[in-house]
Amino acid sequence: MENKLLAAIEEKRTELIEIGLRHGLDSSLALKLSQELDKLLNRYNESYVHPHYKNKKMKV
């Protein structure tokens, strides 16, 4: 599962770079891909980097 998620992150990152070079990083497609990459990175962090934070709520 971890390797599959890392592969998805790399694929999305590559796609974002290509679109950014072609259309600019402020294009609507680049922004959409950036948000998708953020979601993948957040999922990875929650699952593998900081799994103990997953069920804790932040106190403000």
C-alpha positions as CSV (number, residue, x, y, z in Angstrom):
1,M,0.0,0.0,0.0
2,E,2.8,2.4,0.9
3,N,4.6,1.8,-2.4
4,K,1.4,2.3,-4.3
5,L,0.7,5.6,-2.6
6,L,4.3,6.8,-3.2
7,A,4.0,5.9,-6.9
8,A,0.7,7.9,-7.1
9,I,2.5,10.8,-5.5
10,E,5.4,10.7,-8.0
11,E,3.0,10.3,-10.9
12,K,0.9,13.3,-9.8
13,R,4.1,15.4,-9.1
14,T,5.4,14.6,-12.6
15,E,2.0,15.5,-14.2
16,L,1.9,18.8,-12.2
17,I,5.4,19.8,-13.4
18,E,4.6,19.0,-17.0
19,I,1.3,21.0,-16.9
20,G,3.1,23.8,-15.0
21,L,5.7,24.1,-17.7
22,R,3.1,24.1,-20.5
23,H,0.4,26.2,-19.0
24,G,1.9,27.9,-16.0
25,L,1.5,27.1,-12.4
26,D,-1.4,29.5,-12.0
27,S,-3.5,27.7,-14.6
28,S,-6.7,26.0,-13.4
29,L,-5.4,22.6,-14.3
30,A,-2.2,23.1,-12.4
31,L,-4.1,24.3,-9.4
32,K,-6.4,21.2,-9.6
33,L,-3.4,18.9,-9.8
34,S,-1.7,20.7,-7.0
35,Q,-4.7,20.1,-4.7
36,E,-4.8,16.4,-5.7
37,L,-1.1,16.1,-4.9
38,D,-1.7,17.8,-1.5
39,K,-4.4,15.2,-0.7
40,L,-2.0,12.4,-1.6
41,L,0.8,13.9,0.5
42,N,-1.6,14.4,3.4
43,R,-2.8,10.8,3.2
44,Y,0.8,9.6,3.2
45,N,1.8,11.7,6.2
46,E,-1.3,10.6,8.1
47,S,-0.6,6.9,7.4
48,Y,3.1,6.6,7.5
49,V,4.9,9.7,8.9
50,H,2.6,10.7,11.8
51,P,0.1,7.9,12.2
52,H,-0.3,8.7,16.0
53,Y,-1.7,12.1,15.1
54,K,-4.5,10.7,13.0
55,N,-7.1,10.4,15.7
56,K,-6.0,13.3,17.9
57,K,-7.8,16.6,17.7
58,M,-5.8,19.8,17.8
59,K,-6.6,22.1,20.7
60,V,-6.8,25.8,19.8
